[in-house]
Amino acid sequence: MTWVTTDSGELRRPLTVVPPGERGATRIADRVVAKIASQAAREAVGEVPGDAAPPHATVVVHHRTVRVRVHLELDYPTDIGARCSRVRRHVAERVRALVGMEVPEVAVHVERLHPAHGAAQGRTR
């Protein structure tokens, strides 16, 4: 190995340039990805009934791919399909943008529907 002499006369090893791909790796914990997905789901759902639990997510990370499962509660009546579609799209976009992983699947599970205030309770004829 050759040594380099600095201006002050010290001997030091020369700086080596390591290509970016060989410098190391960044690992994002699964729980961090799940928190990002949960926050994105909250953003997409918007207002939820007062007694509803906030949306939460679980994830499975495999290499550079994330599969997300979102659990949420919605008010009723509402367009359930449209709201779930908005959640899927927003969660996939935010996770992809913030984590840099592909999101091929976002499964949305509606755990409970909360009737709107003033809506009829029970069965009606």
C-alpha positions as CSV (number, residue, x, y, z in Angstrom):
1,M,0.0,0.0,0.0
2,T,1.3,3.5,-0.8
3,W,1.0,6.3,1.7
4,V,0.4,9.9,1.0
5,T,2.2,12.7,2.7
6,T,0.0,15.7,3.8
7,D,1.1,19.3,3.7
8,S,1.9,19.1,7.4
9,G,4.2,16.1,6.8
10,E,1.9,13.4,8.2
11,L,1.7,10.0,6.4
12,R,-1.9,8.9,5.7
13,R,-3.5,6.3,3.6
14,P,-4.9,7.7,0.4
15,L,-8.6,8.2,0.1
16,T,-10.3,5.6,-2.0
17,V,-13.5,6.2,-3.9
18,V,-16.0,3.5,-3.3
19,P,-18.8,3.2,-5.9
20,P,-22.2,4.0,-4.4
21,G,-23.5,0.5,-4.9
22,E,-20.7,-0.9,-2.7
23,R,-20.8,1.5,0.2
24,G,-23.4,-0.3,2.2
25,A,-27.1,-0.8,2.5
26,T,-30.0,1.0,4.0
27,R,-32.5,-1.2,5.8
28,I,-35.9,0.2,6.7
29,A,-37.6,-1.7,9.5
30,D,-41.0,-3.3,8.7
31,R,-42.6,-1.4,11.6
32,V,-41.5,1.9,10.0
33,V,-43.1,0.9,6.6
34,A,-46.2,0.0,8.5
35,K,-46.4,3.4,10.3
36,I,-46.0,5.1,6.9
37,A,-48.8,3.0,5.4
38,S,-51.0,3.7,8.5
39,Q,-50.5,7.4,8.2
40,A,-51.2,7.4,4.5
41,A,-54.4,5.5,5.1
42,R,-55.4,8.1,7.7
43,E,-54.8,10.8,5.1
44,A,-56.8,9.0,2.5
45,V,-59.8,8.1,4.7
46,G,-60.3,11.6,5.9
47,E,-62.9,12.2,8.7
48,V,-63.9,9.1,10.6
49,P,-66.7,8.7,13.2
50,G,-65.7,9.8,16.7
51,D,-65.9,6.3,18.1
52,A,-64.0,4.6,15.2
53,A,-60.5,3.3,15.6
54,P,-57.9,5.0,13.4
55,P,-56.7,3.1,10.4
56,H,-53.7,0.8,11.0
57,A,-51.6,-1.3,8.7
58,T,-49.5,-4.4,8.7
59,V,-46.9,-5.1,6.1
60,V,-44.8,-7.9,4.6
61,V,-41.5,-6.7,3.2
62,H,-39.6,-9.0,0.9
63,H,-36.5,-7.5,-0.7
64,R,-37.7,-4.3,-2.4
65,T,-41.4,-5.2,-2.4
66,V,-44.0,-4.4,0.2
67,R,-47.4,-6.0,0.6
68,V,-49.7,-3.9,2.7
69,R,-52.9,-4.8,4.6
70,V,-54.9,-1.8,5.9
71,H,-57.7,-2.2,8.6
72,L,-60.1,0.7,8.9
73,E,-63.6,1.7,10.1
74,L,-65.9,3.9,8.0
75,D,-69.0,5.9,8.5
76,Y,-72.2,4.6,6.9
77,P,-73.8,5.4,4.4
78,T,-70.8,6.0,2.2
79,D,-69.3,4.8,-1.1
80,I,-67.3,2.1,0.4
81,G,-65.7,1.0,-2.9
82,A,-64.5,4.5,-3.8
83,R,-63.1,5.2,-0.4
84,C,-61.2,1.9,-0.3
85,S,-59.9,2.6,-3.8
86,R,-58.6,6.0,-2.7
87,V,-56.9,4.4,0.3
88,R,-55.2,1.7,-1.9
89,R,-54.0,4.3,-4.3
90,H,-52.7,6.8,-1.7
91,V,-51.0,4.1,0.5
92,A,-49.2,2.7,-2.6
93,E,-48.1,6.1,-3.8
94,R,-46.9,7.3,-0.3
95,V,-45.0,4.1,0.5
96,R,-43.4,4.0,-2.9
97,A,-42.4,7.7,-2.6
98,L,-41.1,7.7,1.0
99,V,-39.6,4.2,1.2
100,G,-38.6,3.5,-2.4
101,M,-40.1,0.1,-2.6
102,E,-42.6,-1.4,-5.0
103,V,-46.1,-1.9,-3.6
104,P,-47.9,-4.5,-5.8
105,E,-50.7,-5.1,-3.3
106,V,-52.7,-3.0,-0.8
107,A,-55.5,-5.0,0.7
108,V,-58.1,-2.9,2.5
109,H,-60.2,-4.6,5.2
110,V,-63.3,-2.6,6.4
111,E,-63.6,-3.8,10.0
112,R,-66.7,-1.9,11.0
113,L,-69.3,0.5,9.6
114,H,-70.5,3.3,11.9
115,P,-74.0,4.6,11.2
116,A,-74.2,8.4,10.6
117,H,-76.0,10.4,13.3
118,G,-79.7,10.5,12.5
119,A,-79.5,7.3,10.4
120,A,-82.2,4.7,11.1
121,Q,-81.0,2.1,13.6
122,G,-82.0,-1.5,13.2
123,R,-84.3,-2.9,10.5
124,T,-86.9,-0.9,8.9
125,R,-89.9,-1.8,6.8
